[in-house]
Amino acid sequence: MKTIIAPGLKARMLGLTGWFSTNILGNRDGAVLDDPASFKTKEESKLSVLQVLLQKDLYPDLYHDYIHQVRIHYYPPRGDNKEGWDNIDIFGWLAIRCKSRSTSCVATRSSPPRWCSTSRSFSTSRSAPT
């Protein structure tokens, strides 16, 4: 999700105040990432994506102080299906705050992947970022 949305934010010069993403995995990947040391490596990899794509050194007014959190949960009943949620808080022209939420579910062992469901929501408010 990050590699699709983040370049769009930068292209439209939209600022980022926060990005929270979580994944639910029930297969071996989830079991391995349930170990804190294994998760730490994955977390560092996922956190670096926004740093590279948004280039906060070039756009400090837009990306200097955002909060980025990544969570991965092992939930055995999920099996080979992966579910992901992203909550993105952005600001745009005149510091108008917006948020976007996305939920996706994919069967990871099917070929090609079968999307179980997707949903997106978007809302705005006029308060300036803090």
N, CA, C and O atoms as a printed pandas DataFrame, in Angstrom:
     atom_number atom_name residue_name chain_id  residue_number  x_coord  y_coord  z_coord
0              1         N          MET        A               1    0.826   -1.188    0.000
1              2        CA          MET        A               1    0.000    0.000    0.000
2              3         C          MET        A               1    0.878    1.263    0.000
3              4         O          MET        A               1    0.598    2.222   -0.718
4              5         N          LYS        A               2    1.944    1.246    0.818
5              6        CA          LYS        A               2    2.797    2.437    0.927
6              7         C          LYS        A               2    3.446    2.799   -0.405
7              8         O          LYS        A               2    3.537    3.975   -0.758
8              9         N          THR        A               3    3.899    1.782   -1.144
9             10        CA          THR        A               3    4.599    2.064   -2.400
10            11         C          THR        A               3    3.660    2.581   -3.487
11            12         O          THR        A               3    4.122    3.087   -4.510
12            13         N          ILE        A               4    2.375    2.463   -3.284
13            14        CA          ILE        A               4    1.398    3.010   -4.227
14            15         C          ILE        A               4    0.969    4.418   -3.807
15            16         O          ILE        A               4    0.934    5.332   -4.631
16            17         N          ILE        A               5    0.644    4.586   -2.526
17            18        CA          ILE        A               5    0.068    5.846   -2.061
18            19         C          ILE        A               5    1.116    6.933   -1.819
19            20         O          ILE        A               5    0.890    8.086   -2.185
20            21         N          ALA        A               6    2.250    6.598   -1.216
21            22        CA          ALA        A               6    3.254    7.613   -0.868
22            23         C          ALA        A               6    3.746    8.421   -2.077
23            24         O          ALA        A               6    3.845    9.643   -1.968
24            25         N          PRO        A               7    4.058    7.803   -3.218
25            26        CA          PRO        A               7    4.458    8.625   -4.373
26            27         C          PRO        A               7    3.348    9.572   -4.835
27            28         O          PRO        A               7    3.627   10.665   -5.329
28            29         N          GLY        A               8    2.095    9.153   -4.675
29            30        CA          GLY        A               8    0.972   10.024   -5.020
30            31         C          GLY        A               8    0.870   11.217   -4.095
31            32         O          GLY        A               8    0.575   12.326   -4.539
32            33         N          LEU        A               9    1.112   11.000   -2.804
33            34        CA          LEU        A               9    1.116   12.115   -1.852
34            35         C          LEU        A               9    2.180   13.135   -2.238
35            36         O          LEU        A               9    1.922   14.338   -2.275
36            37         N          LYS        A              10    3.377   12.635   -2.526
37            38        CA          LYS        A              10    4.479   13.534   -2.882
38            39         C          LYS        A              10    4.199   14.255   -4.199
39            40         O          LYS        A              10    4.485   15.446   -4.323
40            41         N          ALA        A              11    3.652   13.556   -5.169
41            42        CA          ALA        A              11    3.359   14.171   -6.466
42            43         C          ALA        A              11    2.351   15.310   -6.332
43            44         O          ALA        A              11    2.427   16.302   -7.055
44            45         N          ARG        A              12    1.405   15.158   -5.396
45            46        CA          ARG        A              12    0.379   16.190   -5.170
46            47         C          ARG        A              12    0.778   17.183   -4.081
47            48         O          ARG        A              12    0.021   18.094   -3.745
48            49         N          MET        A              13    2.004   16.986   -3.524
49            50        CA          MET        A              13    2.529   17.861   -2.469
50            51         C          MET        A              13    1.593   17.899   -1.265
51            52         O          MET        A              13    1.303   18.962   -0.717
52            53         N          LEU        A              14    1.132   16.727   -0.869
53            54        CA          LEU        A              14    0.311   16.586    0.324
54            55         C          LEU        A              14    1.210   16.167    1.477
55            56         O          LEU        A              14    2.040   15.270    1.330
56            57         N          GLY        A              15    1.044   16.818    2.625
57            58        CA          GLY        A              15    1.863   16.516    3.784
58            59         C          GLY        A              15    1.329   15.313    4.545
59            60         O          GLY        A              15    0.163   14.941    4.410
60            61         N          LEU        A              16    2.188   14.720    5.337
61            62        CA          LEU        A              16    1.835   13.535    6.108
62            63         C          LEU        A              16    2.040   13.816    7.589
63            64         O          LEU        A              16    3.114   14.256    8.000
64            65         N          THR        A              17    1.004   13.560    8.393
65            66        CA          THR        A              17    1.158   13.679    9.846
66            67         C          THR        A              17    1.256   12.306   10.505
67            68         O          THR        A              17    1.823   12.189   11.592
68            69         N          GLY        A              18    0.716   11.266    9.869
69            70        CA          GLY        A              18    0.824    9.941   10.453
70            71         C          GLY        A              18    0.378    8.841    9.519
71            72         O          GLY        A              18   -0.492    9.030    8.669
72            73         N          TRP        A              19    0.997    7.686    9.697
73            74        CA          TRP        A              19    0.627    6.491    8.930
74            75         C          TRP        A              19    0.700    5.309    9.881
75            76         O          TRP        A              19    1.768    4.989   10.404
76            77         N          PHE        A              20   -0.426    4.666   10.102
77            78        CA          PHE        A              20   -0.491    3.480   10.951
78            79         C          PHE        A              20   -0.924    2.319   10.086
79            80         O          PHE        A              20   -1.972    2.365    9.442
80            81         N          SER        A              21   -0.115    1.282   10.075
81            82        CA          SER        A              21   -0.512    0.100    9.308
82            83         C          SER        A              21   -0.362   -1.140   10.171
83            84         O          SER        A              21    0.560   -1.260   10.978
84            85         N          THR        A              22   -1.292   -2.052    9.977
85            86        CA          THR        A              22   -1.257   -3.308   10.712
86            87         C          THR        A              22   -1.628   -4.444    9.769
87            88         O          THR        A              22   -2.425   -4.274    8.846
88            89         N          ASN        A              23   -1.042   -5.588   10.016
89            90        CA          ASN        A              23   -1.325   -6.782    9.228
90            91         C          ASN        A              23   -1.672   -7.920   10.170
91            92         O          ASN        A              23   -1.126   -8.023   11.268
92            93         N          ILE        A              24   -2.580   -8.768    9.731
93            94        CA          ILE        A              24   -2.936   -9.975   10.464
94            95         C          ILE        A              24   -2.541  -11.156    9.581
95            96         O          ILE        A              24   -3.009  -11.289    8.450
96            97         N          LEU        A              25   -1.680  -12.002   10.116
97            98        CA          LEU        A              25   -1.191  -13.162    9.373
98            99         C          LEU        A              25   -1.414  -14.411   10.201
99           100         O          LEU        A              25   -1.172  -14.401   11.408
100          101         N          GLY        A              26   -1.871  -15.485    9.579
101          102        CA          GLY        A              26   -2.117  -16.709   10.317
102          103         C          GLY        A              26   -1.221  -17.860    9.936
103          104         O          GLY        A              26   -1.262  -18.906   10.583
104          105         N          ASN        A              27   -0.419  -17.703    8.914
105          106        CA          ASN        A              27    0.411  -18.807    8.457
106          107         C          ASN        A              27    1.806  -18.754    9.097
107          108         O          ASN        A              27    2.003  -18.092   10.116
108          109         N          ARG        A              28    2.743  -19.439    8.505
109          110        CA          ARG        A              28    4.113  -19.484    9.036
110          111         C          ARG        A              28    4.730  -18.089    9.127
111          112         O          ARG        A              28    5.469  -17.806   10.071
112          113         N          ASP        A              29    4.439  -17.208    8.158
113          114        CA          ASP        A              29    4.954  -15.832    8.223
114          115         C          ASP        A              29    4.525  -15.156    9.519
115          116         O          ASP        A              29    5.333  -14.499   10.175
116          117         N          GLY        A              30    3.272  -15.315    9.885
117          118        CA          GLY        A              30    2.776  -14.726   11.118
118          119         C          GLY        A              30    3.454  -15.308   12.340
119          120         O          GLY        A              30    3.789  -14.580   13.274
120          121         N          ALA        A              31    3.659  -16.615   12.339
121          122        CA          ALA        A              31    4.313  -17.269   13.480
122          123         C          ALA        A              31    5.747  -16.778   13.634
123          124         O          ALA        A              31    6.198  -16.511   14.748
124          125         N          VAL        A              32    6.459  -16.658   12.525
125          126        CA          VAL        A              32    7.841  -16.175   12.580
126          127         C          VAL        A              32    7.883  -14.730   13.058
127          128         O          VAL        A              32    8.715  -14.375   13.893
128          129         N          LEU        A              33    6.990  -13.897   12.535
129          130        CA          LEU        A              33    7.004  -12.477   12.903
130          131         C          LEU        A              33    6.430  -12.220   14.290
131          132         O          LEU        A              33    6.494  -11.096   14.788
132          133         N          ASP        A              34    5.874  -13.243   14.912
133          134        CA          ASP        A              34    5.417  -13.123   16.292
134          135         C          ASP        A              34    6.605  -13.033   17.258
135          136         O          ASP        A              34    6.466  -12.566   18.389
136          137         N          ASP        A              35    7.763  -13.484   16.798
137          138        CA          ASP        A              35    8.994  -13.359   17.573
138          139         C          ASP        A              35    9.489  -11.913   17.497
139          140         O          ASP        A              35    9.676  -11.395   16.396
140          141         N          PRO        A              36    9.708  -11.244   18.640
141          142        CA          PRO        A              36   10.096   -9.827   18.632
142          143         C          PRO        A              36   11.339   -9.520   17.801
143          144         O          PRO        A              36   11.384   -8.482   17.140
144          145         N          ALA        A              37   12.339  -10.382   17.816
145          146        CA          ALA        A              37   13.557  -10.122   17.034
146          147         C          ALA        A              37   13.265  -10.171   15.533
147          148         O          ALA        A              37   13.761   -9.338   14.774
148          149         N          SER        A              38   12.467  -11.142   15.110
149          150        CA          SER        A              38   12.101  -11.238   13.689
150          151         C          SER        A              38   11.236  -10.059   13.280
151          152         O          SER        A              38   11.406   -9.505   12.194
152          153         N          PHE        A              39   10.305   -9.675   14.151
153          154        CA          PHE        A              39    9.443   -8.535   13.839
154          155         C          PHE        A              39   10.260   -7.258   13.713
155          156         O          PHE        A              39    9.981   -6.437   12.839
156          157         N          LYS        A              40   11.255   -7.072   14.558
157          158        CA          LYS        A              40   12.070   -5.845   14.539
158          159         C          LYS        A              40   12.716   -5.649   13.168
159          160         O          LYS        A              40   12.735   -4.534   12.648
160          161         N          THR        A              41   13.238   -6.713   12.586
161          162        CA          THR        A              41   13.842   -6.625   11.252
162          163         C          THR        A              41   12.798   -6.234   10.214
163          164         O          THR        A              41   13.053   -5.373    9.372
164          165         N          LYS        A              42   11.642   -6.853   10.266
165          166        CA          LYS        A              42   10.561   -6.541    9.320
166          167         C          LYS        A              42   10.061   -5.117    9.524
167          168         O          LYS        A              42    9.804   -4.401    8.556
168          169         N          GLU        A              43    9.922   -4.707   10.780
169          170        CA          GLU        A              43    9.461   -3.358   11.096
170          171         C          GLU        A              43   10.412   -2.309   10.522
171          172         O          GLU        A              43    9.963   -1.329    9.927
172          173         N          GLU        A              44   11.707   -2.502   10.693
173          174        CA          GLU        A              44   12.685   -1.551   10.168
174          175         C          GLU        A              44   12.580   -1.445    8.648
175          176         O          GLU        A              44   12.681   -0.355    8.085
176          177         N          SER        A              45   12.379   -2.574    7.999
177          178        CA          SER        A              45   12.222   -2.580    6.546
178          179         C          SER        A              45   10.972   -1.810    6.125
179          180         O          SER        A              45   11.023   -0.999    5.200
180          181         N          LYS        A              46    9.858   -2.059    6.798
181          182        CA          LYS        A              46    8.607   -1.371    6.455
182          183         C          LYS        A              46    8.673    0.126    6.770
183          184         O          LYS        A              46    8.136    0.943    6.023
184          185         N          LEU        A              47    9.325    0.481    7.868
185          186        CA          LEU        A              47    9.424    1.898    8.234
186          187         C          LEU        A              47   10.294    2.674    7.256
187          188         O          LEU        A              47   10.071    3.866    7.043
188          189         N          SER        A              48   11.271    2.022    6.667
189          190        CA          SER        A              48   12.189    2.726    5.761
190          191         C          SER        A              48   11.534    3.115    4.439
191          192         O          SER        A              48   12.018    4.015    3.752
192          193         N          VAL        A              49   10.448    2.453    4.080
193          194        CA          VAL        A              49    9.810    2.715    2.791
194          195         C          VAL        A              49    9.394    4.183    2.657
195          196         O          VAL        A              49    9.684    4.812    1.639
196          197         N          LEU        A              50    8.726    4.730    3.661
197          198        CA          LEU        A              50    8.279    6.124    3.585
198          199         C          LEU        A              50    9.456    7.087    3.576
199          200         O          LEU        A              50    9.416    8.103    2.882
200          201         N          GLN        A              51   10.499    6.785    4.335
201          202        CA          GLN        A              51   11.670    7.656    4.350
202          203         C          GLN        A              51   12.261    7.797    2.956
203          204         O          GLN        A              51   12.615    8.896    2.529
204          205         N          VAL        A              52   12.363    6.694    2.262
205          206        CA          VAL        A              52   12.939    6.709    0.911
206          207         C          VAL        A              52   12.001    7.393   -0.079
207          208         O          VAL        A              52   12.438    8.239   -0.858
208          209         N          LEU        A              53   10.728    7.040   -0.058
209          210        CA          LEU        A              53    9.794    7.554   -1.052
210          211         C          LEU        A              53    9.455    9.031   -0.868
211          212         O          LEU        A              53    9.316    9.758   -1.852
212          213         N          LEU        A              54    9.321    9.480    0.368
213          214        CA          LEU        A              54    8.874   10.866    0.601
214          215         C          LEU        A              54   10.007   11.884    0.598
215          216         O          LEU        A              54    9.751   13.076    0.424
216          217         N          GLN        A              55   11.234   11.458    0.782
217          218        CA          GLN        A              55   12.397   12.352    0.761
218          219         C          GLN        A              55   12.205   13.549    1.685
219          220         O          GLN        A              55   12.189   14.695    1.237
220          221         N          LYS        A              56   12.061   13.274    2.968
221          222        CA          LYS        A              56   11.747   14.352    3.908
222          223         C          LYS        A              56   12.832   15.415    3.995
223          224         O          LYS        A              56   12.543   16.533    4.421
224          225         N          ASP        A              57   14.053   15.118    3.614
225          226        CA          ASP        A              57   15.099   16.153    3.582
226          227         C          ASP        A              57   14.821   17.198    2.502
227          228         O          ASP        A              57   15.161   18.371    2.659
228          229         N          LEU        A              58   14.199   16.759    1.403
229          230        CA          LEU        A              58   13.859   17.692    0.317
230          231         C          LEU        A              58   12.549   18.430    0.572
231          232         O          LEU        A              58   12.343   19.526    0.051
232          233         N          TYR        A              59   11.661   17.836    1.368
233          234        CA          TYR        A              59   10.335   18.409    1.629
234          235         C          TYR        A              59   10.062   18.473    3.128
235          236         O          TYR        A              59    9.117   17.843    3.600
236          237         N          PRO        A              60   10.865   19.220    3.890
237          238        CA          PRO        A              60   10.708   19.223    5.349
238          239         C          PRO        A              60    9.366   19.785    5.820
239          240         O          PRO        A              60    8.867   19.360    6.863
240          241         N          ASP        A              61    8.774   20.712    5.097
241          242        CA          ASP        A              61    7.477   21.261    5.514
242          243         C          ASP        A              61    6.361   20.219    5.433
243          244         O          ASP        A              61    5.348   20.331    6.124
244          245         N          LEU        A              62    6.553   19.216    4.594
245          246        CA          LEU        A              62    5.513   18.210    4.389
246          247         C          LEU        A              62    5.744   16.922    5.173
247          248         O          LEU        A              62    4.792   16.248    5.567
248          249         N          TYR        A              63    7.028   16.582    5.398
249          250        CA          TYR        A              63    7.310   15.248    5.928
250          251         C          TYR        A              63    8.314   15.221    7.079
251          252         O          TYR        A              63    8.890   14.169    7.357
252          253         N          HIS        A              64    8.533   16.324    7.739
253          254        CA          HIS        A              64    9.594   16.357    8.755
254          255         C          HIS        A              64    9.235   15.655   10.056
255          256         O          HIS        A              64   10.136   15.176   10.745
256          257         N          ASP        A              65    7.981   15.573   10.418
257          258        CA          ASP        A              65    7.644   15.132   11.771
258          259         C          ASP        A              65    6.455   14.177   11.801
259          260         O          ASP        A              65    5.654   14.226   12.735
260          261         N          TYR        A              66    6.327   13.319   10.808
261          262        CA          TYR        A              66    5.190   12.410   10.808
262          263         C          TYR        A              66    5.445   11.219   11.737
263          264         O          TYR        A              66    6.589   10.869   12.027
264          265         N          ILE        A              67    4.359   10.615   12.190
265          266        CA          ILE        A              67    4.402    9.407   13.016
266          267         C          ILE        A              67    4.124    8.220   12.096
267          268         O          ILE        A              67    3.144    8.221   11.350
268          269         N          HIS        A              68    4.983    7.215   12.152
269          270        CA          HIS        A              68    4.801    6.025   11.324
270          271         C          HIS        A              68    4.887    4.804   12.233
271          272         O          HIS        A              68    5.917    4.557   12.860
272          273         N          GLN        A              69    3.801    4.049   12.299
273          274        CA          GLN        A              69    3.764    2.855   13.134
274          275         C          GLN        A              69    3.356    1.648   12.301
275          276         O          GLN        A              69    2.469    1.726   11.451
276          277         N          VAL        A              70    4.019    0.541   12.564
277          278        CA          VAL        A              70    3.747   -0.709   11.864
278          279         C          VAL        A              70    3.498   -1.796   12.901
279          280         O          VAL        A              70    4.255   -1.924   13.864
280          281         N          ARG        A              71    2.450   -2.573   12.711
281          282        CA          ARG        A              71    2.141   -3.689   13.598
282          283         C          ARG        A              71    1.840   -4.929   12.751
283          284         O          ARG        A              71    1.205   -4.840   11.700
284          285         N          ILE        A              72    2.300   -6.065   13.218
285          286        CA          ILE        A              72    1.989   -7.339   12.579
286          287         C          ILE        A              72    1.517   -8.277   13.678
287          288         O          ILE        A              72    2.199   -8.464   14.685
288          289         N          HIS        A              73    0.355   -8.858   13.476
289          290        CA          HIS        A              73   -0.238   -9.733   14.483
290          291         C          HIS        A              73   -0.371  -11.148   13.931
291          292         O          HIS        A              73   -0.821  -11.352   12.804
292          293         N          TYR        A              74    0.025  -12.110   14.738
293          294        CA          TYR        A              74   -0.149  -13.520   14.398
294          295         C          TYR        A              74   -1.491  -13.980   14.939
295          296         O          TYR        A              74   -1.739  -13.931   16.144
296          297         N          TYR        A              75   -2.354  -14.427   14.034
297          298        CA          TYR        A              75   -3.689  -14.883   14.400
298          299         C          TYR        A              75   -3.959  -16.172   13.613
299          300         O          TYR        A              75   -4.419  -16.113   12.473
300          301         N          PRO        A              76   -3.673  -17.343   14.218
301          302        CA          PRO        A              76   -3.738  -18.615   13.492
302          303         C          PRO        A              76   -5.021  -18.876   12.707
303          304         O          PRO        A              76   -4.933  -19.458   11.626
304          305         N          PRO        A              77   -6.225  -18.478   13.185
305          306        CA          PRO        A              77   -7.419  -18.750   12.380
306          307         C          PRO        A              77   -7.415  -18.074   11.001
307          308         O          PRO        A              77   -8.168  -18.479   10.115
308          309         N          ARG        A              78   -6.579  -17.055   10.815
309          310        CA          ARG        A              78   -6.513  -16.373    9.520
310          311         C          ARG        A              78   -5.934  -17.296    8.457
311          312         O          ARG        A              78   -6.210  -17.120    7.270
312          313         N          GLY        A              79   -5.131  -18.285    8.868
313          314        CA          GLY        A              79   -4.562  -19.239    7.916
314          315         C          GLY        A              79   -3.682  -18.556    6.887
315          316         O          GLY        A              79   -2.841  -17.724    7.228
316          317         N          ASP        A              80   -3.880  -18.913    5.619
317          318        CA          ASP        A              80   -3.072  -18.345    4.541
318          319         C          ASP        A              80   -3.604  -17.017    4.020
319          320         O          ASP        A              80   -3.078  -16.480    3.046
320          321         N          ASN        A              81   -4.628  -16.489    4.650
321          322        CA          ASN        A              81   -5.156  -15.193    4.241
322          323         C          ASN        A              81   -4.465  -14.088    5.025
323          324         O          ASN        A              81   -4.210  -14.227    6.221
324          325         N          LYS        A              82   -4.172  -13.015    4.356
325          326        CA          LYS        A              82   -3.540  -11.856    4.986
326          327         C          LYS        A              82   -4.531  -10.703    4.966
327          328         O          LYS        A              82   -5.169  -10.432    3.949
328          329         N          GLU        A              83   -4.651  -10.036    6.090
329          330        CA          GLU        A              83   -5.498   -8.856    6.158
330          331         C          GLU        A              83   -4.636   -7.674    6.556
331          332         O          GLU        A              83   -3.799   -7.786    7.451
332          333         N          GLY        A              84   -4.834   -6.550    5.901
333          334        CA          GLY        A              84   -4.054   -5.355    6.209
334          335         C          GLY        A              84   -4.946   -4.140    6.345
335          336         O          GLY        A              84   -5.933   -3.992    5.625
336          337         N          TRP        A              85   -4.586   -3.272    7.277
337          338        CA          TRP        A              85   -5.296   -2.004    7.481
338          339         C          TRP        A              85   -4.277   -0.889    7.451
339          340         O          TRP        A              85   -3.188   -1.018    8.010
340          341         N          ASP        A              86   -4.625    0.199    6.802
341          342        CA          ASP        A              86   -3.796    1.403    6.801
342          343         C          ASP        A              86   -4.667    2.602    7.161
343          344         O          ASP        A              86   -5.754    2.782    6.614
344          345         N          ASN        A              87   -4.180    3.404    8.074
345          346        CA          ASN        A              87   -4.823    4.667    8.425
346          347         C          ASN        A              87   -3.796    5.760    8.129
347          348         O          ASN        A              87   -2.705    5.754    8.699
348          349         N          ILE        A              88   -4.133    6.686    7.250
349          350        CA          ILE        A              88   -3.193    7.701    6.792
350          351         C          ILE        A              88   -3.769    9.078    7.100
351          352         O          ILE        A              88   -4.880    9.403    6.683
352          353         N          ASP        A              89   -3.012    9.879    7.827
353          354        CA          ASP        A              89   -3.421   11.247    8.160
354          355         C          ASP        A              89   -2.544   12.210    7.373
355          356         O          ASP        A              89   -1.321   12.216    7.518
356          357         N          ILE        A              90   -3.185   13.025    6.538
357          358        CA          ILE        A              90   -2.456   13.931    5.660
358          359         C          ILE        A              90   -3.000   15.352    5.806
359          360         O          ILE        A              90   -4.056   15.573    6.400
360          361         N          PHE        A              91   -2.257   16.305    5.253
361          362        CA          PHE        A              91   -2.764   17.669    5.167
362          363         C          PHE        A              91   -2.405   18.226    3.806
363          364         O          PHE        A              91   -1.417   17.838    3.184
364          365         N          GLY        A              92   -3.248   19.156    3.364
365          366        CA          GLY        A              92   -3.068   19.710    2.034
366          367         C          GLY        A              92   -3.086   21.217    2.026
367          368         O          GLY        A              92   -2.613   21.864    2.960
368          369         N          TRP        A              93   -3.625   21.761    0.987
369          370        CA          TRP        A              93   -3.701   23.202    0.776
370          371         C          TRP        A              93   -4.382   23.868    1.964
371          372         O          TRP        A              93   -5.399   23.375    2.451
372          373         N          LEU        A              94   -3.842   24.963    2.426
373          374        CA          LEU        A              94   -4.336   25.699    3.584
374          375         C          LEU        A              94   -4.360   24.837    4.857
375          376         O          LEU        A              94   -5.160   25.071    5.763
376          377         N          ALA        A              95   -3.484   23.854    4.904
377          378        CA          ALA        A              95   -3.339   22.968    6.060
378          379         C          ALA        A              95   -4.629   22.206    6.400
379          380         O          ALA        A              95   -4.847   21.838    7.554
380          381         N          ILE        A              96   -5.468   21.975    5.407
381          382        CA          ILE        A              96   -6.682   21.196    5.636
382          383         C          ILE        A              96   -6.286   19.750    5.886
383          384         O          ILE        A              96   -5.601   19.130    5.073
384          385         N          ARG        A              97   -6.725   19.223    7.021
385          386        CA          ARG        A              97   -6.390   17.854    7.416
386          387         C          ARG        A              97   -7.343   16.857    6.773
387          388         O          ARG        A              97   -8.540   17.115    6.649
388          389         N          CYS        A              98   -6.802   15.728    6.369
389          390        CA          CYS        A              98   -7.586   14.663    5.766
390          391         C          CYS        A              98   -7.121   13.336    6.351
391          392         O          CYS        A              98   -6.005   13.223    6.858
392          393         N          LYS        A              99   -7.985   12.346    6.275
393          394        CA          LYS        A              99   -7.564   11.007    6.651
394          395         C          LYS        A              99   -8.110   10.024    5.633
395          396         O          LYS        A              99   -9.175   10.223    5.048
396          397         N          SER        A             100   -7.360    8.974    5.443
397          398        CA          SER        A             100   -7.762    7.919    4.527
398          399         C          SER        A             100   -7.569    6.595    5.242
399          400         O          SER        A             100   -6.557    6.385    5.911
400          401         N          ARG        A             101   -8.530    5.710    5.101
401          402        CA          ARG        A             101   -8.428    4.377    5.687
402          403         C          ARG        A             101   -8.622    3.354    4.584
403          404         O          ARG        A             101   -9.467    3.512    3.703
404          405         N          SER        A             102   -7.835    2.324    4.655
405          406        CA          SER        A             102   -7.922    1.277    3.653
406          407         C          SER        A             102   -7.821   -0.076    4.339
407          408         O          SER        A             102   -7.003   -0.263    5.240
408          409         N          THR        A             103   -8.643   -1.005    3.917
409          410        CA          THR        A             103   -8.612   -2.367    4.431
410          411         C          THR        A             103   -8.524   -3.309    3.246
411          412         O          THR        A             103   -9.246   -3.147    2.263
412          413         N          SER        A             104   -7.649   -4.282    3.337
413          414        CA          SER        A             104   -7.557   -5.267    2.266
414          415         C          SER        A             104   -7.340   -6.648    2.861
415          416         O          SER        A             104   -6.794   -6.797    3.954
416          417         N          CYS        A             105   -7.774   -7.632    2.130
417          418        CA          CYS        A             105   -7.606   -9.025    2.535
418          419         C          CYS        A             105   -7.265   -9.809    1.285
419          420         O          CYS        A             105   -7.950   -9.699    0.268
420          421         N          VAL        A             106   -6.216  -10.594    1.358
421          422        CA          VAL        A             106   -5.822  -11.367    0.182
422          423         C          VAL        A             106   -5.506  -12.798    0.605
423          424         O          VAL        A             106   -4.887  -13.030    1.643
424          425         N          ALA        A             107   -5.936  -13.748   -0.210
425          426        CA          ALA        A             107   -5.590  -15.149    0.002
426          427         C          ALA        A             107   -4.191  -15.344   -0.564
427          428         O          ALA        A             107   -4.006  -15.299   -1.780
428          429         N          THR        A             108   -3.212  -15.557    0.295
429          430        CA          THR        A             108   -1.815  -15.548   -0.134
430          431         C          THR        A             108   -1.378  -16.797   -0.867
431          432         O          THR        A             108   -0.363  -16.760   -1.562
432          433         N          ARG        A             109   -2.087  -17.890   -0.746
433          434        CA          ARG        A             109   -1.659  -19.125   -1.398
434          435         C          ARG        A             109   -2.396  -19.385   -2.708
435          436         O          ARG        A             109   -2.138  -20.400   -3.356
436          437         N          SER        A             110   -3.284  -18.520   -3.108
437          438        CA          SER        A             110   -3.988  -18.727   -4.367
438          439         C          SER        A             110   -3.200  -18.071   -5.490
439          440         O          SER        A             110   -2.417  -17.152   -5.251
440          441         N          SER        A             111   -3.401  -18.530   -6.683
441          442        CA          SER        A             111   -2.690  -17.962   -7.819
442          443         C          SER        A             111   -3.688  -17.688   -8.928
443          444         O          SER        A             111   -4.254  -18.650   -9.448
444          445         N          PRO        A             112   -3.943  -16.481   -9.322
445          446        CA          PRO        A             112   -3.435  -15.241   -8.737
446          447         C          PRO        A             112   -4.133  -14.951   -7.413
447          448         O          PRO        A             112   -5.136  -15.586   -7.088
448          449         N          PRO        A             113   -3.597  -13.977   -6.632
449          450        CA          PRO        A             113   -4.229  -13.667   -5.343
450          451         C          PRO        A             113   -5.690  -13.286   -5.512
451          452         O          PRO        A             113   -6.056  -12.586   -6.457
452          453         N          ARG        A             114   -6.525  -13.755   -4.584
453          454        CA          ARG        A             114   -7.934  -13.418   -4.577
454          455         C          ARG        A             114   -8.169  -12.386   -3.489
455          456         O          ARG        A             114   -7.885  -12.642   -2.319
456          457         N          TRP        A             115   -8.682  -11.232   -3.858
457          458        CA          TRP        A             115   -8.987  -10.208   -2.863
458          459         C          TRP        A             115  -10.301  -10.545   -2.214
459          460         O          TRP        A             115  -11.316  -10.693   -2.894
460          461         N          CYS        A             116  -10.295  -10.668   -0.893
461          462        CA          CYS        A             116  -11.509  -10.996   -0.153
462          463         C          CYS        A             116  -12.423   -9.782   -0.064
463          464         O          CYS        A             116  -13.627   -9.881   -0.303
464          465         N          SER        A             117  -11.848   -8.650    0.277
465          466        CA          SER        A             117  -12.635   -7.428    0.359
466          467         C          SER        A             117  -11.696   -6.242    0.416
467          468         O          SER        A             117  -10.566   -6.347    0.893
468          469         N          THR        A             118  -12.164   -5.142   -0.062
469          470        CA          THR        A             118  -11.417   -3.902    0.088
470          471         C          THR        A             118  -12.414   -2.804    0.409
471          472         O          THR        A             118  -13.555   -2.823   -0.052
472          473         N          SER        A             119  -11.970   -1.866    1.191
473          474        CA          SER        A             119  -12.808   -0.711    1.473
474          475         C          SER        A             119  -11.907    0.480    1.713
475          476         O          SER        A             119  -10.792    0.333    2.214
476          477         N          ARG        A             120  -12.383    1.645    1.362
477          478        CA          ARG        A             120  -11.630    2.869    1.574
478          479         C          ARG        A             120  -12.581    3.936    2.071
479          480         O          ARG        A             120  -13.744    3.990    1.672
480          481         N          SER        A             121  -12.076    4.772    2.936
481          482        CA          SER        A             121  -12.862    5.929    3.367
482          483         C          SER        A             121  -11.952    7.137    3.381
483          484         O          SER        A             121  -10.732    7.009    3.483
484          485         N          PHE        A             122  -12.542    8.292    3.280
485          486        CA          PHE        A             122  -11.779    9.527    3.202
486          487         C          PHE        A             122  -12.601   10.621    3.868
487          488         O          PHE        A             122  -13.801   10.742    3.622
488          489         N          SER        A             123  -11.957   11.413    4.707
489          490        CA          SER        A             123  -12.666   12.519    5.337
490          491         C          SER        A             123  -11.724   13.686    5.526
491          492         O          SER        A             123  -10.504   13.520    5.507
492          493         N          THR        A             124  -12.291   14.872    5.710
493          494        CA          THR        A             124  -11.490   16.075    5.850
494          495         C          THR        A             124  -11.969   16.880    7.063
495          496         O          THR        A             124  -13.097   16.721    7.530
496          497         N          SER        A             125  -11.086   17.741    7.554
497          498        CA          SER        A             125  -11.442   18.731    8.573
498          499         C          SER        A             125  -10.579   19.966    8.340
499          500         O          SER        A             125   -9.555   19.884    7.662
500          501         N          ARG        A             126  -10.968   21.078    8.880
501          502        CA          ARG        A             126  -10.262   22.326    8.633
502          503         C          ARG        A             126   -9.199   22.652    9.672
503          504         O          ARG        A             126   -8.550   23.693    9.576
504          505         N          SER        A             127   -9.007   21.789   10.657
505          506        CA          SER        A             127   -8.012   22.100   11.679
506          507         C          SER        A             127   -6.606   21.905   11.144
507          508         O          SER        A             127   -6.339   20.975   10.383
508          509         N          ALA        A             128   -5.710   22.795   11.550
509          510        CA          ALA        A             128   -4.324   22.729   11.096
510          511         C          ALA        A             128   -3.580   21.630   11.839
511          512         O          ALA        A             128   -3.916   21.306   12.979
512          513         N          PRO        A             129   -2.561   21.051   11.189
513          514        CA          PRO        A             129   -1.789   20.025   11.874
514          515         C          PRO        A             129   -1.056   20.614   13.077
515          516         O          PRO        A             129   -0.662   21.780   13.072
516          517         N          THR        A             130   -0.882   19.792   14.099
517          518        CA          THR        A             130   -0.183   20.254   15.302
518          519         C          THR        A             130    1.258   19.858   15.290
519          520         O          THR        A             130    1.992   20.168   16.229
